Amino acid sequence: ARDRAVMEPMLKHPVVFAPFEAGGPRRWDSTVTTTGVVSPDTADYVVDRVTLPIPNPWKRNVRVSDVDFFRDGRAAAVTFDGDVWIVSGIDRTLGRVQWRRFASGLYEPLNLDIVNDTIYVLDRQGIVRLLDVNGDGEADRYENFSNLLIQSGESREYPLGLGAKPGGGVYVSIGGALD
């Protein structure tokens, strides 16, 4: 009877989500613009150079560990230091490459995959899905997609690859030391 008295007022009113469920204001308002270097070679395989956003307003080191592309041609780059950047302007000229910080605080991520324009990152704690719920270009929600394959603290064990599996799910490859 006591539990019913406590619960009944709650059942009469709809649940109101906390304001953070709708996303918050941007934390990183700046965009860093760099200029890339297009290879002068015309062979079938060439290497163009995309200049990293160093320096940047947050004094972040940018050691890119993986890159994937959205359908519209933009890229997402994850850094070993735990940041995800959205990169636009990757075209034939590389004259104006824009880097915008999308997420931060991941634990030594080495792999990133974009599935249906949603970013998934594999770090030492598992696979994290990053969502921009308010459409401001910055991740508002970090969701635990899977923590079934947590990396150990072993420095020679690291994820080699993360990829979407046709029909749903993911493939993960992890390397490690053998005894």
Secondary structure, DSSP 8 states (H G I E B T S, - for coil): -HHHHHHHHHHHS-----GGGG----S---EEEE--B--S--SSS---B-----S-TT-----EEEEEE-TTS-EEEEETTS-EEEEE--SSS-SSEEEEEEE---SS--EEEEETTEEEEEETTEEEEEE-TTSSSS--EEEEEE-TT---S-TT-EEEEEEE-TTS-EEEEEE----
